[in-house]
């Protein structure tokens, strides 16, 4: 097996585009000397360490934002969206052959349920989901019983 022969590249000559332009060079030198001359600076303002620590403390301590409860209309809208999607995925004739319902969506539905009618809609989906080889998330039974069965 022979390797192809490569030729070495010759030296590349680069033209200096600004070599004849002395005006640019002089302007750069003149401008730089005027800009960077040393000026007598005023002493830095003295700040007491206590003031700095209080400012730092105010900057670093943040109050946690309050979690706002969803309005009933938003809760209902989100729950209806989750229920309709889940019904399409696990119904008698699902849109897809495989289940594409996230386990977390069951916990989300439990969080969004506000009354017994909505809870019954969620519970009605359980048998179809299990028949489709779906698995409920870990802790779902505890969340369900603590939320709706126990006082």
LINQUI-V455645 format. One line per field, one symbol per residue. ss: DSSP state (2 for helix, 1 for strand, 0 for the rest). psi: psi as a letter, one per 20 degrees, with the letter a starting at -180 (. if undefined). burial: I if it has 9 or more other C-alpha atoms within 8 Angstrom, else O. A space follows every 50 residues. Layout:
ss = ???
psi = ???
burial = ???
This chain:
ss = 00000000000000000000022222222222222000000000000022 22222222220000000000022222222222222222220000000000 00222222222200022222222002222220000000022222222220 0
psi = pqqqpqqqqrpppppohjhinhgggghggghhhhhkqpqpqqqppppqhh hghhggghhhoqpqqpppqqqhhgggggghggghgghhhjahnqhqhqpl pqhhhghgghhiphrhghhhhghiigghghhjkqpqqpjggghghhhhgq .
burial = OOOOOOOOOOOOOOOOOOOOOOOOOOOOOOOOOOOOOOOOOOOOOOOOOO OIOOOOOOOOOOOOOOOOOOOOOOIIOIIOOIIOOIIIIIOOOIOOOOIO OOIOIIIOIIOIIOOOOIIOIIOOIOOIIIOOOOOOIOOIOOIIIIOOOO O
